[in-house]
Amino acid sequence: MTKPSNSASRATSAPKPTKPRAAPARKQDHHAHAPHGHPDHVHDHQCRPDASGIYVISPSGAVADPETLARAQARLSAQGFKVALDRGVLNQAQRFAGTDTQRLAAFTRALKQKLPIVMASRGGYGMGRLLESLDWQALASSGKRFVGHSDFTAFSLALYAKTETVSYAGPMACFDFGAKKPEILTAEIFGECMRDELEILSFETQDADPVDGRGILWGGNLAMMTSLLGTPYMPKVKGGILFVEDVGEHPYRIERMLNQLAQAGILGKQKALLLGGFTDYRLAEHDRGYDLKAAIAFIRKSVKIPVITGLPFGHTAMKVTLPVGAKVGVATEKGLAHLVLDEHQH
């Protein structure tokens, strides 16, 4: 892959993002200019698959506030999507969105209904309980686009491990579209990705290692990914582009999980490691200067593959939508990283 030129401009931070402006142009010149702090994204309007409808299911934790679903439905509808809520979306059984049987039934209903996109309402915990009971071939052959992050990582990685089918690490109904102050660019980029308009994502990175190549994009929540080691649901990807994020994990735990992936022979076989958000953790006095930068420095030194920080993805308001299992390109230059997404297939 050659490094894209004139495909994006520098991004730094701004508290009030504005809607990207897209000027009509040829595919290779189609730009969307983002405000500072957010990814620039190049998109193409020549290919528009049916992305008109979203079916929301709850495969993991119980929805705490039904109002978040109402807000999500209204905002996604305003974006041009027809939205339907699964009848079990508000089920509760202890911390879960219904019993395991009830949550499995939601996947069956999702395949039978006509809307093309299936989105998780939220994460939490519970997806791992369902992996052995899901019909992976039926899920793959359905043609549905499955979207979610956090606990949903287990589904995306298992789907690819079992069938090599692309799914999407991206926003969820409650967490993102149901937030009191949703992030505009998260919604914009999600819509463009679902319509196959998105070609290139460029984002600012402070200390990216040089890299220019192609590979299978895969990953998601680091803790969920690590939990799949040694199971049939862990993809066997060599020469891939691995992205990870997490929430509430101290840097030493992040280092420990990445080190586990390295010692399992996975990390060293990748073309690059993309680090998203690692949020909501507390350092302790006895850390004595050990922090996330120290953890990343150790991984860089021990694994010796290109590391790129700053990927706008994680338990954060601003997140891109990424095709898990698609072949993409990655390139870095001073202060910027580029992901070329228009190579993915469905």
C-alpha positions as CSV (number, residue, x, y, z in Angstrom):
1,M,0.0,0.0,0.0
2,T,1.3,3.5,-0.8
3,K,0.7,6.2,1.6
4,P,-2.4,8.2,0.6
5,S,-1.7,11.7,-0.5
6,N,-4.1,14.6,-0.1
7,S,-6.5,12.3,1.5
8,A,-6.9,13.9,4.8
9,S,-5.8,17.0,6.8
10,R,-4.4,17.1,10.3
11,A,-6.7,16.7,13.2
12,T,-6.3,18.1,16.7
13,S,-8.9,18.5,19.4
14,A,-12.0,20.6,19.6
15,P,-14.8,20.4,22.1
16,K,-17.6,21.0,19.7
17,P,-17.3,18.9,16.6
18,T,-19.2,20.0,13.5
19,K,-20.7,17.9,10.8
20,P,-18.1,17.0,8.1
21,R,-18.5,18.8,4.8
22,A,-18.2,16.6,1.7
23,A,-17.6,18.2,-1.7
24,P,-18.8,16.3,-4.8
25,A,-15.8,14.9,-6.6
26,R,-14.4,11.7,-8.1
27,K,-14.1,8.7,-5.8
28,Q,-10.4,9.2,-5.2
29,D,-10.8,12.9,-4.4
30,H,-13.9,12.6,-2.1
31,H,-12.9,14.3,1.1
32,A,-14.7,14.9,4.4
33,H,-12.9,17.4,6.6
34,A,-13.2,16.9,10.3
35,P,-12.5,19.4,13.1
36,H,-9.4,19.1,15.2
37,G,-9.1,16.1,17.4
38,H,-11.2,13.8,15.2
39,P,-10.3,11.5,12.3
40,D,-10.6,12.8,8.8
41,H,-12.5,10.4,6.6
42,V,-12.6,10.1,2.9
43,H,-15.8,8.6,1.5
44,D,-17.4,7.6,-1.8
45,H,-21.0,7.9,-2.8
46,Q,-20.8,5.6,-5.9
47,C,-21.5,2.4,-3.9
48,R,-24.6,2.4,-1.7
49,P,-25.8,-1.1,-0.5
50,D,-29.0,-1.3,1.4
51,A,-28.1,0.2,4.8
52,S,-31.6,1.6,5.5
53,G,-32.5,-0.4,8.6
54,I,-31.2,-1.4,12.0
55,Y,-32.5,-4.1,14.3
56,V,-31.4,-3.6,17.9
57,I,-30.8,-6.6,20.1
58,S,-29.4,-7.0,23.7
59,P,-26.9,-9.9,23.7
60,S,-25.1,-9.0,26.9
61,G,-25.9,-6.8,29.8
62,A,-29.4,-5.5,30.7
63,V,-30.3,-2.0,29.5
64,A,-30.3,0.2,32.6
65,D,-32.4,3.1,31.3
66,P,-35.0,2.5,28.6
67,E,-34.8,6.2,27.7
68,T,-31.4,5.6,26.1
69,L,-33.0,3.3,23.6
70,A,-35.7,5.8,22.9
71,R,-33.1,8.5,22.2
72,A,-31.1,6.1,20.1
73,Q,-34.1,5.1,18.0
74,A,-35.0,8.8,17.4
75,R,-31.4,9.8,16.4
76,L,-30.9,6.8,14.1
77,S,-34.2,7.5,12.5
78,A,-33.2,11.1,12.0
79,Q,-30.1,9.8,10.3
80,G,-32.2,8.0,7.7
81,F,-32.3,4.5,9.3
82,K,-35.5,2.5,9.9
83,V,-35.0,1.2,13.5
84,A,-36.7,-1.8,15.1
85,L,-36.2,-3.0,18.6
86,D,-36.1,-6.7,19.3
87,R,-38.9,-7.7,21.6
88,G,-36.4,-8.9,24.2
89,V,-34.3,-5.8,24.1
90,L,-35.3,-4.7,27.7
91,N,-35.3,-8.2,29.2
92,Q,-33.6,-8.6,32.6
93,A,-32.2,-11.7,34.4
94,Q,-29.8,-10.7,37.1
95,R,-27.2,-8.5,35.3
96,F,-28.0,-9.9,31.9
97,A,-30.5,-8.8,29.2
98,G,-32.6,-12.0,29.8
99,T,-31.5,-15.6,30.2
100,D,-29.0,-17.1,27.9
101,T,-31.9,-18.8,26.0
102,Q,-33.7,-15.5,25.6
103,R,-30.6,-13.7,24.4
104,L,-29.9,-16.5,21.9
105,A,-33.5,-16.2,20.6
106,A,-32.8,-12.6,19.8
107,F,-30.2,-13.7,17.2
108,T,-32.7,-16.1,15.7
109,R,-35.2,-13.2,15.3
110,A,-32.5,-10.9,14.0
111,L,-31.8,-13.3,11.1
112,K,-35.5,-13.7,10.2
113,Q,-36.4,-10.1,10.1
114,K,-35.6,-7.9,7.0
115,L,-33.5,-5.0,8.3
116,P,-29.9,-5.5,7.1
117,I,-28.0,-4.1,10.2
118,V,-28.0,-5.8,13.6
119,M,-26.7,-3.6,16.4
120,A,-26.1,-4.4,20.0
121,S,-27.8,-2.2,22.5
122,R,-24.9,-2.2,24.9
123,G,-22.0,-4.4,26.2
124,G,-21.3,-5.5,29.7
125,Y,-21.0,-9.2,30.0
126,G,-22.7,-12.2,28.6
127,M,-21.7,-12.7,25.0
128,G,-19.1,-15.4,25.9
129,R,-21.9,-17.6,27.3
130,L,-23.6,-17.8,23.9
131,L,-20.7,-18.7,21.7
132,E,-21.1,-22.4,21.8
133,S,-24.8,-22.2,21.0
134,L,-24.8,-19.8,18.1
135,D,-25.2,-21.1,14.5
136,W,-22.2,-19.4,13.0
137,Q,-22.9,-20.6,9.4
138,A,-26.4,-19.2,9.6
139,L,-25.1,-15.9,10.9
140,A,-22.5,-15.7,8.2
141,S,-24.9,-16.6,5.3
142,S,-27.6,-14.2,6.5
143,G,-25.8,-11.2,4.9
144,K,-26.5,-9.1,8.0
145,R,-24.1,-6.5,9.2
146,F,-23.4,-7.0,12.9
147,V,-22.2,-4.0,14.9
148,G,-21.0,-3.4,18.4
149,H,-18.0,-3.1,20.7
150,S,-16.9,-4.0,24.2
151,D,-18.4,-7.4,25.1
152,F,-19.5,-7.7,21.5
153,T,-15.8,-8.3,20.6
154,A,-16.4,-11.9,21.5
155,F,-19.0,-12.2,18.8
156,S,-17.0,-10.4,16.1
157,L,-13.9,-12.4,16.7
158,A,-15.8,-15.7,16.9
159,L,-17.7,-15.0,13.7
160,Y,-14.4,-14.4,11.9
161,A,-12.7,-17.4,13.4
162,K,-15.5,-19.7,12.4
163,T,-16.5,-18.3,9.0
164,E,-14.1,-15.5,8.0
165,T,-17.1,-13.2,7.8
166,V,-16.7,-9.4,8.3
167,S,-18.6,-7.7,11.1
168,Y,-18.1,-4.2,12.6
169,A,-16.5,-2.8,15.7
170,G,-18.5,0.3,16.1
171,P,-21.1,2.3,18.1
172,M,-24.0,0.7,20.0
173,A,-27.5,1.9,20.5
174,C,-27.5,2.9,24.2
175,F,-23.8,3.8,24.8
176,D,-23.4,6.0,21.7
177,F,-26.7,7.0,20.0
178,G,-28.6,7.0,23.3
179,A,-26.1,9.3,25.1
180,K,-27.3,12.6,26.4
181,K,-24.7,14.4,24.3
182,P,-23.9,12.1,21.3
183,E,-20.8,12.6,19.2
184,I,-21.7,13.8,15.8
185,L,-18.8,12.3,14.0
186,T,-19.4,8.9,15.5
187,A,-22.8,8.9,13.8
188,E,-21.5,10.3,10.5
189,I,-18.7,7.8,10.2
190,F,-21.0,4.9,11.1
191,G,-23.5,5.9,8.4
192,E,-20.7,6.2,5.8
193,C,-19.3,2.8,6.7
194,M,-22.6,1.1,6.5
195,R,-23.3,2.6,3.1
196,D,-19.8,1.6,1.9
197,E,-18.9,5.3,1.3
198,L,-15.9,5.3,3.7
199,E,-12.5,4.9,2.0
200,I,-9.9,6.3,4.3
201,L,-9.7,7.1,8.0
202,S,-6.8,9.4,9.0
203,F,-6.1,10.2,12.6
204,E,-3.4,12.0,14.6
205,T,-0.8,9.9,16.4
206,Q,2.0,11.2,18.5
207,D,4.5,8.5,18.2
208,A,3.6,6.0,15.5
209,D,6.3,3.7,14.2
210,P,6.8,3.6,10.4
211,V,4.6,1.1,8.6
212,D,3.1,0.8,5.1
213,G,1.3,-2.4,4.3
214,R,-1.9,-4.5,4.1
215,G,-3.4,-7.1,6.3
216,I,-6.6,-8.3,7.9
217,L,-8.0,-5.8,10.4
218,W,-9.1,-7.5,13.6
219,G,-9.3,-7.0,17.3
220,G,-11.5,-5.0,19.7
221,N,-11.7,-5.0,23.5
222,L,-8.4,-6.3,24.8
223,A,-9.8,-8.2,27.9
224,M,-12.5,-9.9,25.7
225,M,-9.9,-10.8,23.1
226,T,-7.5,-12.3,25.7
227,S,-10.4,-14.3,27.2
228,L,-10.7,-16.2,23.8
229,L,-7.1,-17.4,23.8
230,G,-7.0,-21.2,23.6
231,T,-10.6,-21.4,22.4
232,P,-12.0,-22.1,18.9
233,Y,-13.3,-18.6,18.8
234,M,-9.9,-16.9,18.6
235,P,-9.0,-16.0,15.0
236,K,-5.7,-17.3,13.6
237,V,-4.5,-14.2,11.8
238,K,-0.9,-13.8,10.6
239,G,0.3,-10.5,9.0
240,G,-2.8,-8.7,10.3
241,I,-3.5,-5.3,11.6
242,L,-4.5,-5.7,15.3
243,F,-6.4,-3.0,17.1
244,V,-7.2,-3.0,20.8
245,E,-8.9,-0.8,23.5
246,D,-10.2,-1.2,27.0
247,V,-11.8,0.5,29.9
248,G,-11.1,0.4,33.7
249,E,-7.9,-1.5,33.3
250,H,-4.7,-0.3,35.0
251,P,-1.7,0.0,32.6
252,Y,0.0,-3.0,34.2
253,R,-3.1,-5.1,33.2
254,I,-3.0,-3.8,29.7
255,E,0.7,-4.6,29.5
256,R,0.0,-8.1,31.0
257,M,-2.7,-8.9,28.4
258,L,-0.6,-7.6,25.5
259,N,2.3,-9.6,26.8
260,Q,0.1,-12.7,27.0
261,L,-0.8,-12.2,23.3
262,A,2.9,-11.9,22.6
263,Q,3.8,-15.0,24.5
264,A,1.0,-16.9,22.8
265,G,2.7,-16.2,19.5
266,I,0.1,-13.8,18.2
267,L,1.3,-10.3,18.6
268,G,4.7,-10.8,16.9
269,K,3.0,-12.2,13.8
270,Q,1.1,-9.0,13.1
271,K,2.0,-6.2,10.6
272,A,1.0,-3.5,13.2
273,L,-0.6,-2.9,16.5
274,L,-3.1,0.0,16.7
275,L,-3.9,1.3,20.2
276,G,-7.3,2.9,20.8
277,G,-8.6,4.4,24.0
278,F,-7.6,3.0,27.4
279,T,-9.9,4.9,29.8
280,D,-11.2,5.2,33.3
281,Y,-8.3,3.8,35.3
282,R,-6.4,5.1,38.3
283,L,-2.7,5.1,38.9
284,A,-1.4,4.3,42.4
285,E,1.3,5.9,44.5
286,H,3.4,2.7,44.3
287,D,3.4,2.8,40.5
288,R,6.2,5.4,40.9
289,G,6.0,6.7,37.4
290,Y,4.8,3.5,35.7
291,D,1.9,4.5,33.5
292,L,0.4,3.7,30.1
293,K,3.3,5.1,28.2
294,A,5.6,2.9,30.2
295,A,3.5,-0.2,29.4
296,I,3.4,0.7,25.7
297,A,7.2,1.2,25.7
298,F,7.7,-2.2,27.2
299,I,5.5,-3.8,24.5
300,R,7.3,-1.9,21.8
301,K,10.7,-3.1,23.0
302,S,9.7,-6.7,23.6
303,V,7.6,-7.4,20.5
304,K,9.3,-5.2,17.9
305,I,6.3,-4.7,15.6
306,P,5.1,-1.2,14.6
307,V,2.9,0.4,17.2
308,I,0.4,3.2,16.4
309,T,-1.3,5.1,19.1
310,G,-4.3,7.4,18.9
311,L,-6.8,5.3,17.1
312,P,-10.2,6.9,17.9
313,F,-11.9,3.8,19.1
314,G,-12.9,2.5,22.5
315,H,-15.2,3.3,25.4
316,T,-15.2,6.9,24.3
317,A,-17.8,9.2,22.7
318,M,-15.7,9.6,19.6
319,K,-15.3,6.2,17.8
320,V,-14.8,5.1,14.3
321,T,-16.5,2.1,12.8
322,L,-14.1,-0.6,11.7
323,P,-14.6,-3.7,9.6
324,V,-13.4,-6.7,11.6
325,G,-12.0,-9.3,9.3
326,A,-11.6,-7.1,6.2
327,K,-8.3,-6.6,4.4
328,V,-7.2,-3.0,4.8
329,G,-4.2,-0.9,4.3
330,V,-2.2,1.0,7.0
331,A,0.4,3.7,6.6
332,T,2.0,6.3,8.8
333,E,3.7,9.6,8.3
334,K,4.9,12.2,10.8
335,G,2.0,12.9,13.2
336,L,-0.6,11.0,11.1
337,A,-1.8,7.4,10.5
338,H,-4.1,6.3,7.7
339,L,-6.4,3.3,7.5
340,V,-7.5,2.5,3.9
341,L,-10.8,0.7,4.3
342,D,-12.2,0.5,0.8
343,E,-10.5,-2.8,0.2
344,H,-13.0,-4.7,2.4
345,Q,-15.4,-7.2,1.0
346,H,-18.8,-8.5,2.2
